[in-house]
């Protein structure tokens, strides 16, 4: 099996010295370098995949340069199904933490969110505890939070629109809430979305969420279900996320990408993006910037 060594820069950072990039490829005797984006993304073929130590050495050699260095299979690079986490992946925020601001409990709820995303707490119990702290908030805070506090991650639209244009199926899957996935999916262009449902009574949040709670296993099941429904082989799927509840879908996907993720998630994923934006997922598939749909 042939492989591709991928080097992707952070588009928001200062330009990277091309000689540094060339030296990275040269140090592992990669093939002819291909430019995907001027000053932003490069790749080269490799007959065999470098080991974990070699890859870690390349990342260390890059030093302070904002470069994401990964190795992917040269086969089945253009994926036919994208499954993406929402909070801190497709959007830059954690919706429940932003809602907590209205309840005056951001510190407490954010601390639980952080522990859950690291995998230190059971996701379902952590979600119940956090939603319980939102009891009696007026329903209007949902709209206020979305309009004032939620922003797409740079590159989200380019990623989704480009894959849609290429005929892929795209889905937003979240352990958060349908109020937000519906609107974020629409803003980014996803075909499908799924999440948990907040209970509301008399115009106020009850502090409860519908069960069964959709968490880690539900994300993996969404990937498998949408694969089967659309005739997509597992190796033709792409999943991206940042937290412990994304691990199962990242492991099940043909390419599982940890995006600005917790260390345990980044270490377990097939590829990791620590510096770049979501267009990095297009570069990992070999899509040049000139083919992006904006």
Buried (B, 14 or more C-beta within 10 A) or exposed (E): EEBBBBBBBBBEEEEBEEEBBBEBBEEBEBBEBEBBBEBBBBBBBBEEBBEEEEBEBBBEBBEEBBBBBBBBBBEBBBBBBBBBBBBBBBBBBBBBBBBBBBBEBBEBBBEBBBEBBBBEBEBBEBBBBBBEBBEEBEBEBBEEBBEEBBEBBBBBBBBBBBBBEBEBBBBBBBBBBBBBBBBBBEBBBBBBBBBBBBEBEEEBBBBBBEEEBBBBEBBBBBBBEBBEEBEBEBEBBBBBBBBBBBBBBBEBBBBBBBBBBBEBBBEBBBBBBBBBBBBBBBBBBBBBBEEBBE
